[in-house]
């Protein structure tokens, strides 16, 4: 394996270990390092990438923590494959997220969030409604401060999930938020997108408050589709 196969130019300031992490993960995503294949030694990676051993060890430790590689005494490090932890890690998400993964994420969100919003529109308590509307207000405030409102965006969707009282669904929504926040950090850079998301959230919240199940679902589906379309500008195959 050559250094070119492992390393691609990455713009902007970045720690050496993150640079190595991204290069290795990119090689796994591209299939240059295949599932079940043994990684080169630390020394080989360091030489190929022109970096120090400590940076390589940090990168390999991160990959192991993500579950992307496994370590067995006496047989070195082996590629296990892409994991959700790697997809959702903001250091490397733009390396692994592409158009296909974005479409798949949107499909999963529809499966989970449509069920949640239909429940919210028919069963939400006054406390639930207050949480949903607070999430809208907090994102609006963040956007007016000139921020992207990424975390606040996720909190809105999480507030809707919490109305179900289903712990598993909430945990799944939190996991999806980890991935979506990485995507939103890109898509919310599009001019006007953060405020548009606030306006869409406000309309969805109003439909929930009015108990309009069908309209709430329609608005949510349109919101998810528009968000995926905007994000697709940044994440392509």
URVEN-V371401 format. One record per residue. PHI is phi as a letter, one per 30 degrees, with the letter a starting at -180 (NA if undefined). Layout:
BEGIN
[[PHI] [PHI]]
END
This chain:
BEGIN
[[NA] [c] [d] [d] [d] [c] [b] [b] [d] [b] [d] [i] [d] [a] [d] [d] [d] [d] [e] [d] [e] [d] [d] [d] [d] [d] [d] [d] [d] [d] [i] [d] [c] [c] [e] [j] [d] [d] [d] [d] [d] [e] [d] [d] [d] [d] [d] [d] [c] [i] [b] [d] [d] [d] [d] [d] [d] [d] [d] [d] [d] [d] [d] [d] [d] [d] [i] [d] [b] [c] [b] [b] [e] [j] [b] [i] [c] [b] [d] [c] [k] [d] [b] [d] [e] [d] [d] [d] [d] [d] [d] [b] [e] [d] [d] [c] [d] [b] [e] [d] [d] [d] [d] [d] [d] [d] [d] [d] [d] [d] [d] [d] [d] [d] [d] [d] [d] [d] [d] [d] [d] [c] [b] [e] [d] [d] [d] [e] [d] [d] [d] [d] [d] [d] [d] [d] [d] [d] [d] [e] [d] [d] [d] [d] [d] [i] [c] [d] [i] [d] [d] [d] [e] [d] [d] [d] [d] [d] [d] [d] [d] [d] [d] [d] [i] [c] [d] [d] [d] [d] [d] [d] [d] [d] [d] [d] [d] [e] [d] [d] [d] [d] [d] [d] [d] [d] [d] [d] [d] [d] [e] [i] [d] [e] [d] [d] [d] [e] [d] [d] [d] [d] [d] [d] [d] [d] [d] [d] [d] [d] [i] [c] [d] [d] [d] [d] [d] [d] [d] [d] [e] [d] [d] [d] [d] [d] [d] [d] [d] [d] [d] [d] [d] [c] [b] [b] [d]]
END
